[in-house]
Amino acid sequence: MDSETIIKLVIEALHEKKAQDVKAIDISELTTIAEYFIVCSGTSTTHIKTLADHVEDKLGERNARCLRREGYNSARWILMDYGDIVVHIFLEEDREFYGLERLWQDGRPVPLDEIQEAKA
């Protein structure tokens, strides 16, 4: 499955479970660790686990497997590695503290409306 399809499925899954402040960042010209980061917030540790589970289920239906998942037990910041796409699901206060978007501000923001339109 290509990166664009994975991004669409992740964004769709996050929206279905009411993720907050979903952003996608193209980091392909900045690093070799991934092509895209998808970042969002959840309202509680339960919500964050629900978001991660739903992303994993939705991608699993299309045979995309999570290569590594970190932080699930504490569920304050769950990282899900899908190779070229890395999903970060934060508690709001942890997202602010770590400032991932600030650290990767040289990346290109991916307009989510383009992703949603392509889905339609």
N, C-alpha and C positions, 0 to 999 in steps of 0.2 A: 504494500500500500504506500502511496506517495505521501510526502510531507503535507501537502495541501489538504488531502483527504483526512489525514489524522487531525490536523488543526481544526477542520470543520467539525469533525465528530467530537473532539474535546470541547470546543466552544458550545456546541449544541448540548452536550451532556451537562456542562456547568450551568448553562441557562435553565435547563429543565429542572435542576435542583436548587435554583435561586441563589447561585453564587453572586457575590457582590464585587463590583469594580473589576470586571474581567478585562485583562489587557494581554495583547500578544506583541512580542518584540522580536524583530528579525535581528539576530546577532551573528549571522553567517559571515559577515565581513570583519568581525572583531575577534573571533575565536574559532577553534576547531572542536570544542566540546559539544556543540549543538548548533543547529541552524536557527531555532526559535525557542524562546521562553514564553510560556503562557502563565500568567500570574493572576490570582484572584484571592478573595477573602471569603471566609465563612464566619458565621455569627457565634459558633460554639465549637467545642471539640467534637461533639456529636455531628454537627452540621459538616464539619471538615471531613470527617470519616465518611459521611454519606456522599459528599462530593467526590472523594477519591474512589469509593466503591463504584459509584455510577459511571465515572470515566472509565475505570477498568472494565466494568461489565459491557459498556457500549463499544469500546474498542475490541474487547474479547470476542464479541459477536461477529466482528470482521476479521478475526484471527490476528489482530495486532496485540502483541504481548508486551507487558511492562517488563523492561529489562532489570530494573531495580526500583524499589520503593523504600524510602527512608522516612522516619518520623511518624509512622502510623500509630505506634503505641501511645506516644504523648499527644499526638494530633494537634499540635500548635503550629507546625509547619510540615506539611507532607510534600515530599519531592517524589515525582514519578518520572522515570526516565524511559522514553520511547525512542531512544537513539537520537535522531535529529531534532526531536521535540522533547523539551523538559517542562513538565507541569509543576508549578509551585502553588500550593493551596495553604494560605496563612490565616491565623487569627489576626484580626485587624491590628491589634497593638504590636504583634510580632512583625507584621508586614511593615509598619511604620518604623519600628526599631531597626530592622535589618536593611531597609531602604534598597531593595533589590533593583527597583526601577531607576533609582538614582545611580547605583553602581554601573548599570548598563545603559545609561542615558545616551551614549553614542550609538546605540542600536536604533534601527528604524522601526517606529511604531507601525503595526499592521492594523489598518482600519477594520474594525469588526463588522461594520456595515457591508464592506465588500465580501466578507466571508459569509454573512447571512444572506446576501443577495445571490451569491453563487450557489448557495444551498437550495434556494427556491426554484 
